[in-house]
Amino acid sequence: MEHIVTAQAAVTAFADVMEPTDAELDAIELEMPAILAAVDLLDAQIVTLDRTASELDAQRVRRARRRLLTARRQVANRITAASLPGGAA
């Protein structure tokens, strides 16, 4: 009979490496408006899956799509502005 043992030591050995770094957490925080806007768009699309979309549903999807595009643009602008060297030429 073989004994089944846990690999707890092997799993916990990498626990420090598995946690997100501060830079990764900052990147997630920077992208959070776009993530939330994407969730809103998915919610609006899910509502229309099981029924015929009304004009109100279509308007909700359009607004959510515009909010997502705006949030993505703002995130891209912040990332670009942060990566550019400062100062005037």
Order of alpha helices (4+ residues) and beta strands (2+ residues): alpha-alpha-alpha-alpha
